[in-house]
Amino acid sequence: MLTTKKKKIVRIHSRSDRPENVLQKESEIFEKCGEIQEELPEYLRGFFRYLRSDVLPMTQLAYLRDILAFFRYLTEETDLTKAKTPRDITLEELRKVRAADVNRYLDYCRRYQVESNSVITVYENGNKTLARKKSSLSVLFRQLYREELLEKNITDGFNPIRVQKPGEREIKALRDEEVRDMLEAVTTGAGLTEHEKAYWEKTRKRDKAILVLFLTYGLRLSELQQLNLSSFNLRRGEFKIYRKRGKESVMPMNQSVTKVLREYIETERPSSEKLDEESRDALFLSMQGRRMTARQIRELVKKYTSIVMHTSRKAGYSPHKLRATAATSLIERGNSIFDVAALLDHEQVTTTQLYAKPRQNAKEDLVRDMEWETEREEQNEEGDNNK
């Protein structure tokens, strides 16, 4: 007889002032990390402790997923181990893994296929993903070497993977006129299909508030998704967000932000009394009266950006591109890069500098100000007139 394990309800009891939904999200990430750790060998416990003490939750999860994929590769695609599952790989077998084996794995990850229920799925990974997988394995093997579980540090033998530097990539962002057109579209429904308009009638003020917050502050998707009613103090004209590494940041509100939020909260958002306990404090709600998911917010942004870009909904910009839009717009308005870095929570100002692209017609303006010959002739004429 098959039995299913009932998932336990996790309740957060915190003595800090961090919102429960933020702590709940972290708890879910740690739970996923714990599930992956159970699939990996016992001798990696010290490595797990290292991750918990020194690495952000989402990065922990990414590392563990990459490491589990590598261990599965060892059991399914190589003769380096006799184990049938990743958890059964012995330390003695892992000690036999060489840099060349890791390099072969990374090359395997470029394009591989998985067959399930008579369906073959082909996976392809670019250099950026391969570099992340390499980084995860480098962290693992270096830490095991530090713990003296491995006799050699094999990471120096990992093949380099060429990834475009941030400065080599074109910054994708909306122009100011496209931003204005997008806000016009969310206000009037222009560019939406008839099917989309049926939903827009019920959510247009919510949608506009989301877009204005992204465009004004360059918020990360997770930062906006976690906003609560209690995050805002409209009387003082400010709100609180929770950054990476648990940092708190208080943001001032301008007139546009205050206006769109008041309109949404007072005339469109359901009253909290009508919502379940888990959703009562959530700022942005779905049609079902629950906190919007990251995916729902992402699709909303793609929809409105695709309208002004005249492209398909799938090809619309992500929320991160609105973060880039906020950065480029602020810099083009003459604001200090250091001030913009503080607003966007960039740890390095060099990250902010990537958005300082040359102004349109900048070359013409610069050249126009360097009229050496004309200036020489004018000075000569002045000298002749003074004789």
Protein Blocks (a to p, Z undefined) as FASTA:
>chain_A
ZZdddddddddddfbfbdfklmmmmmmmmmmmmmmmmmpcfklmmmmmmmmmmpcfklmm
mmmmmmmmmmmmmmmmmckbfbfbfklpcfklmmmpcfklmmmmmmmmmpccddeehiac
dddddfklmmmmmmmmmmmmmmmmmnomafbdfklmpccdddddfklpccddddfklmmm
mmmmmmnopoiafklmmmmmmmmmmmmmmmmmmmmnopafklmmmpcfklpcfknopadd
ddehhiacdddddfklmmmmmmmmmmmpccfklpcfklmmpmbdcfkopacdfklmmmmm
mmmmmmmnopafklmccfklmmmmmmmmmmmnopafklmmmmnopablklmmmmmccdeh
klmmmmmmmcfklmmmmmmmmmmmmZZ
